[in-house]
Amino acid sequence: MNTSPTTTGAPAPSTAEAPHGPGTTTPAAATAADYTQTELIVCAAAKMLAGKGTVFAGIGLPTLAVDLAHRTVNPDVELIYESGVSGAHPEAMAEGIADSVVVSGAEAVVTMQALFGYVLQGGNVDVGFLGAAQIDRHGSLNTSVIGDWEKPQVRLPGSGGATDIMANAGEIFVIIRRHDHSSFPAALDFVTSPSPVRAREAGVGIQPQGHGVSVVITPLGVLRREDTYGELVLTHVHPGVTVDEVRAATGWDLQVADDVRTTAEPTAEEVRLLREEIDRVRLYLR
């Protein structure tokens, strides 16, 4: 198997990987029978939010990850919603960006024009947390159509605020529920949110100020992109998954780090928080 080294930059967060070395102590991990694949993905994403300041989060698994991070590794994380809510402190799990629970106790509620024009485009968002139907090797996202534009197999919701978030947030985290050739194709069926690479190739308009996608958490592992104009690199595989399985499920010749690590399993407390306090109705957990 051919492998390529990671690009230079900060190492993958230690909180997202199994610790090594004598004398290391960690919270008790749940057994394989005690957590689901979705819970593993969410817990890995939450750990990567340690030390992050302002997070512009989409609804769904990103919501769970930010809430879990707030309760565990990052109590000071500031949550922003597309509806104009800044510094949100949801009293319950949000079921939409305009859910009343995201307004109660928020630091501020502004117009969407002010949120995008001053907060996001002003460079005040550290992490944009998005989902996607497809992602390519440089981190461009498709949330518009699967198949031909005129006669698509599936028509998706479209951009929403994702294009602006991609261009202006400091970096982008992506959670995706599938890892196969349809979700990680060699070429996207449609480019909804272009990466800095795609924007530079187009050569028109204002170039994005953000890094673009830096982390992708999938059902098989974690991919990172540390060079603004580089490719995604496999840095972690989930428990029981091999590097060969991840490469076979990817529609391009995926680069692989020299020191691929195993994602840390969720702790029993993380699983309890997700099930009993965060998503008690199993709206997003499966």
Secondary structure, 3 states (H helix, E strand, C coil): CCCCCCCCCCCCCHHHECCCCCCCCCCCECCHHHCCHHHHHHHHHHHCCCCCCEEEECCCHHHHHHHHHHHCCCCCCEEECCCCEEEECCCCCCCCCCCHHHCCCCCEECCHHHHHHHHHCCCCCCEEEEECCEECCCCCEECCEEECCCCEEEECCCCCCHHHHHHHCCEEEEECCCCCCCCCCCCCCCCCECCHHHHHHHCCCCCCCCCCEEEEECCCEEEECCCCCCCCEEEEECCCCCHHHHHHCCCCCCEEEEEEEEECCCEHHHHHHHHHHHCCCCCCCC
